[in-house]
Amino acid sequence: MSGEGSAFVYGTLMAREIFFSVCYNDESPPKVIRDLHTFTPAVLRDFCRHRVKFADYPGAVPEAGHQIKGVLVTGLTDANIEKLDYFEGSEYERRRVQVQVLEKVGDDEVPGKEASTFVYVFLKADDLEKREWDFEEFRRDKMSIWTRRGLGAYDENDGSSNKH
């Protein structure tokens, strides 16, 4: 597959910096790479996103009557999908789903077309908290750790740690 794949992301990968770090080992790749992908708000129905116990990230599991607002990412290559599979690991299973794409009308997001894509479903429901995972809370409290912002950078020349 050459850039024809897509995925519904609902957790840490909603942050483009993390998506690009996983897929390209660069949280801010050149524009030509960034432009290969679209990031569109979307909803996955009959699933719920819960916090994984003792972790910063969520797990999605089927739950009738619930829905997850996330992002439909397009332009994925086989190599991107392989990196996403590795990132998600054995706790998740990639499954084909239908999502409702959200379209911007004025200041509102309204339901648009349905799209067939895949999502990573969490396999160990006993390892989930009852509480739903919150992306804004993650951005505020944990994002800097995941993107290494605010951490010291190792200087190979003198062995010291420098703040950026």
HUQUI-V430867 format. One line per field, one symbol per residue. phi: phi as a letter, one per 40 degrees, with the letter a starting at -180 (. if undefined). burial: # if it has 16 or more other C-alpha atoms within 10 Angstrom, else .. A space follows every 10 residues. Layout:
phi=???
burial=???
This chain:
phi=.bgbcaacbb bdcccddcdc cccbfacbcd dccdccbbbb dabbcgbbbb ccdgbcbbbc bcadgbabca bcbbgccdcc ccccdcccgc cbbcbcabbc cbbcbgcbbb dbccbcabbc cccbdccbcc cccbccccdc bbdcccbgcg ccbccccbgc bbcc
burial=....###### #####.#### ###...#... ......#.#. #####.#### ##...##### ##....#### #######..# #.##...... .#.#....## ##........ ......#### ##..#.###. .##.#..#.. ..#....... .......... ....
